Amino acid sequence: MVRDLEKLSSLDQAVYQSMYTTFRFLGKVIAGLEVTGSEKVPREEGVILAANHRHWVDIFMLPFATDRQVSMIAKKDTRDTPIMGWLFEHCGTIFMGRGHDYKREEQRIIEARVLNGGVLGYFFEGTRADTTRHRQNPYTINLGEAQEGVALTAARTNAPTNPVAISGFDFLFRPGHQRTGRVNIGEPIEAPKKSSSSKEAFTEELVRRTTDLFNQSIEERGIVIPRLDTGQPLEDIGATDR
């Protein structure tokens, strides 16, 4: 059972628990999902889960980093997606605008969720990176530019941040897909100070640790990814063969 659901309405509790149970089952059956390091996520206090973002399915995978209810941060137009928008809204998702659509009130809602002891789910690149580029080189993390949102929220709430590396979903629903889905959680990073230099150092550390976790998943699991040209699996590779 998911913890902390009492903070949601009865309807939202039912939706979140159903989504969590259903997608965790599907993740294991379809993608061979394995979660490592969930014990590193604080059990009671407000905390931020900050992950890389390679595939649209990541938004369903990140909450499995903990058995606590996770409030995902999603772009505002996600709310308008048929069916899924309704489900996300009733799972406690916080929708944010981008560029001219951004409102300070949205940031205040995010911070309030953490200050009230909640768990936030962030994709620190701010958007999903180029899926084609990931499929061409699935053994490296290929991060986009890390945005300041996680550092800003951590600094203003003094909340710890657990880096999370999501891997193995690049070829999901494609011929030759291997069941190699991984969610790997690292030790929490202490919140930065409010100065720009401190937040920049925090973001650099977040990127470094997430990259290390991603590489660890590749090296320890012997992930096999199908070739782009033939759809046939590549041979298992070791850490020195990336």
C-alpha positions as CSV (number, residue, x, y, z in Angstrom):
1,M,0.0,0.0,0.0
2,V,1.1,3.6,-0.7
3,R,1.8,5.7,2.3
4,D,0.7,9.4,2.9
5,L,-2.5,9.0,0.8
6,E,-4.5,10.5,3.7
7,K,-3.4,13.9,2.4
8,L,-5.6,13.3,-0.7
9,S,-9.4,13.1,-1.1
10,S,-11.1,9.7,-1.1
11,L,-11.4,9.8,-4.9
12,D,-7.8,10.8,-5.3
13,Q,-6.6,8.1,-2.9
14,A,-8.4,5.5,-5.0
15,V,-7.1,6.8,-8.3
16,Y,-3.5,7.0,-7.0
17,Q,-3.5,3.6,-5.4
18,S,-5.0,2.0,-8.6
19,M,-2.5,3.8,-10.9
20,Y,0.4,2.8,-8.6
21,T,-0.6,-0.9,-8.4
22,T,-1.5,-1.2,-12.1
23,F,1.6,0.5,-13.6
24,R,4.0,-1.2,-11.2
25,F,2.5,-4.6,-12.3
26,L,2.7,-3.6,-16.0
27,G,6.3,-2.2,-15.5
28,K,7.4,-5.6,-14.1
29,V,5.6,-7.7,-16.7
30,I,6.4,-5.6,-19.8
31,A,9.7,-3.9,-18.9
32,G,11.2,-6.1,-16.2
33,L,11.1,-3.2,-13.8
34,E,13.5,-3.3,-10.9
35,V,13.8,-0.6,-8.3
36,T,17.0,-0.1,-6.3
37,G,17.7,2.2,-3.4
38,S,14.2,3.1,-2.3
39,E,15.3,2.7,1.3
40,K,17.4,5.9,0.8
41,V,14.3,8.1,0.4
42,P,13.5,9.8,3.8
43,R,10.4,8.2,5.4
44,E,8.7,11.2,6.9
45,E,10.0,14.6,5.9
46,G,9.4,16.6,2.7
47,V,11.8,15.4,0.0
48,I,12.5,15.9,-3.7
49,L,13.0,13.0,-6.2
50,A,15.0,14.4,-9.1
51,A,15.3,12.2,-12.2
52,N,16.5,12.2,-15.8
53,H,13.8,12.0,-18.5
54,R,14.3,9.8,-21.6
55,H,10.8,8.3,-22.4
56,W,7.2,9.3,-21.8
57,V,6.7,6.3,-19.6
58,D,9.1,7.8,-17.0
59,I,6.3,9.8,-15.4
60,F,4.7,6.5,-14.4
61,M,8.1,5.0,-13.2
62,L,9.5,7.7,-11.0
63,P,6.8,7.3,-8.3
64,F,8.1,3.7,-7.7
65,A,11.2,5.2,-6.1
66,T,9.3,5.2,-2.8
67,D,6.2,3.8,-1.2
68,R,5.1,7.3,-0.3
69,Q,2.7,9.3,-2.4
70,V,4.6,11.3,-5.0
71,S,3.4,14.6,-6.4
72,M,4.7,14.8,-9.9
73,I,5.6,18.1,-11.6
74,A,4.2,18.2,-15.1
75,K,3.8,20.8,-17.9
76,K,0.5,22.5,-17.8
77,D,-0.8,21.2,-21.1
78,T,-0.6,17.6,-19.7
79,R,-3.8,18.4,-17.9
80,D,-5.6,18.6,-21.3
81,T,-4.6,15.1,-22.4
82,P,-7.7,13.0,-22.7
83,I,-8.2,10.5,-19.8
84,M,-4.5,10.7,-18.6
85,G,-4.9,14.4,-17.8
86,W,-7.8,13.5,-15.5
87,L,-5.8,10.7,-13.9
88,F,-2.7,12.9,-13.3
89,E,-4.8,15.6,-11.7
90,H,-6.4,13.1,-9.3
91,C,-3.0,11.7,-8.4
92,G,-1.9,15.0,-6.9
93,T,0.2,16.2,-9.9
94,I,1.2,19.8,-9.9
95,F,0.9,21.4,-13.3
96,M,3.4,24.2,-14.3
97,G,3.4,26.6,-17.2
98,R,6.5,27.3,-19.2
99,G,7.9,30.5,-20.4
100,H,5.1,33.2,-20.5
101,D,2.7,30.7,-19.0
102,Y,4.7,30.3,-15.8
103,K,3.1,31.8,-12.7
104,R,4.8,32.4,-9.4
105,E,1.8,30.8,-7.6
106,E,2.7,27.5,-9.2
107,Q,6.1,27.6,-7.5
108,R,4.4,28.5,-4.2
109,I,2.2,25.4,-4.5
110,I,5.2,23.2,-5.2
111,E,7.1,24.6,-2.1
112,A,4.0,24.2,0.1
113,R,3.7,20.6,-0.9
114,V,7.3,19.9,0.4
115,L,7.0,22.1,3.5
116,N,3.9,20.1,4.4
117,G,6.0,16.9,4.4
118,G,5.2,15.7,0.8
119,V,7.3,14.1,-1.9
120,L,7.9,15.9,-5.2
121,G,8.8,14.1,-8.4
122,Y,10.9,16.3,-10.7
123,F,12.5,15.8,-14.1
124,F,15.4,18.1,-13.7
125,E,16.0,18.6,-17.5
126,G,12.6,20.3,-17.6
127,T,11.4,18.2,-20.5
128,R,11.9,14.9,-22.2
129,A,15.1,14.8,-24.2
130,D,15.5,13.6,-27.8
131,T,14.3,10.0,-27.9
132,T,16.0,9.3,-31.2
133,R,19.4,10.4,-29.8
134,H,18.9,8.1,-26.8
135,R,18.1,5.1,-29.0
136,Q,21.2,5.8,-31.1
137,N,23.3,5.7,-27.9
138,P,21.3,3.9,-25.2
139,Y,24.3,3.1,-23.0
140,T,25.1,6.7,-22.0
141,I,22.7,9.1,-20.2
142,N,22.8,11.9,-22.8
143,L,21.4,14.5,-20.5
144,G,19.9,17.7,-21.7
145,E,20.7,21.0,-19.8
146,A,19.7,20.8,-16.2
147,Q,17.2,23.5,-15.2
148,E,17.2,25.5,-12.0
149,G,13.8,24.3,-10.7
150,V,15.1,21.5,-8.4
151,A,17.8,23.7,-6.9
152,L,15.4,26.6,-6.4
153,T,12.8,24.5,-4.7
154,A,15.4,22.7,-2.5
155,A,17.0,26.0,-1.4
156,R,13.7,27.6,-0.5
157,T,12.3,24.6,1.4
158,N,15.6,23.2,2.8
159,A,14.4,19.8,1.5
160,P,16.9,16.9,0.7
161,T,16.9,15.7,-2.9
162,N,17.4,12.1,-3.9
163,P,18.9,11.7,-7.4
164,V,17.1,9.0,-9.5
165,A,18.3,7.4,-12.7
166,I,15.7,5.9,-15.0
167,S,17.0,3.6,-17.7
168,G,16.1,0.7,-19.9
169,F,12.8,2.0,-21.5
170,D,14.2,3.6,-24.7
171,F,12.9,0.7,-26.9
172,L,9.7,0.1,-25.0
173,F,6.8,-1.1,-27.3
174,R,9.3,-1.6,-30.1
175,P,10.4,-4.9,-31.8
176,G,13.2,-6.6,-29.9
177,H,12.6,-4.7,-26.6
178,Q,14.5,-6.2,-23.7
179,R,12.9,-6.2,-20.2
180,T,15.5,-4.0,-18.7
181,G,13.6,-1.2,-16.9
182,R,15.5,0.3,-14.0
183,V,14.8,2.9,-11.4
184,N,18.0,3.5,-9.3
185,I,17.8,5.9,-6.3
186,G,20.9,7.5,-4.7
187,E,21.6,9.0,-1.3
188,P,19.9,12.4,-0.6
189,I,21.8,15.6,-1.4
190,E,21.7,18.3,1.1
191,A,19.7,21.4,0.1
192,P,21.8,24.3,-1.3
193,K,21.9,27.8,0.1
194,K,20.0,30.5,-1.7
195,S,23.0,31.9,-3.4
196,S,23.5,31.4,-7.2
197,S,26.8,29.7,-6.7
198,S,25.4,27.2,-4.2
199,K,22.5,26.3,-6.4
200,E,24.8,25.9,-9.4
201,A,27.1,23.6,-7.3
202,F,24.0,21.6,-6.2
203,T,22.8,21.2,-9.8
204,E,26.3,20.0,-10.9
205,E,26.3,17.4,-8.1
206,L,22.8,16.3,-9.0
207,V,23.9,15.7,-12.6
208,R,27.0,13.9,-11.5
209,R,25.3,11.6,-9.1
210,T,22.4,10.8,-11.6
211,T,24.9,10.0,-14.3
212,D,26.8,7.6,-11.9
213,L,23.5,5.9,-11.0
214,F,22.6,5.5,-14.7
215,N,26.1,4.0,-15.4
216,Q,25.7,1.7,-12.4
217,S,22.4,0.4,-13.8
218,I,24.1,-0.4,-17.1
219,E,27.1,-2.0,-15.6
220,E,25.4,-4.1,-13.0
221,R,22.5,-5.4,-15.1
222,G,24.2,-6.2,-18.4
223,I,21.4,-4.4,-20.3
224,V,20.8,-5.6,-23.8
225,I,19.3,-3.1,-26.3
226,P,18.1,-4.0,-29.8
227,R,20.0,-2.5,-32.8
228,L,18.3,0.3,-34.7
229,D,19.0,-1.2,-38.1
230,T,18.0,-4.8,-37.6
231,G,15.9,-4.9,-34.4
232,Q,18.1,-7.7,-33.1
233,P,19.7,-7.5,-29.6
234,L,23.2,-6.4,-29.2
235,E,25.5,-8.7,-27.2
236,D,25.8,-8.1,-23.5
237,I,28.4,-5.4,-22.9
238,G,30.6,-4.7,-19.8
239,A,31.5,-1.4,-18.2
240,T,34.6,-1.0,-20.5
241,D,32.6,-1.6,-23.7
242,R,30.2,1.4,-23.6
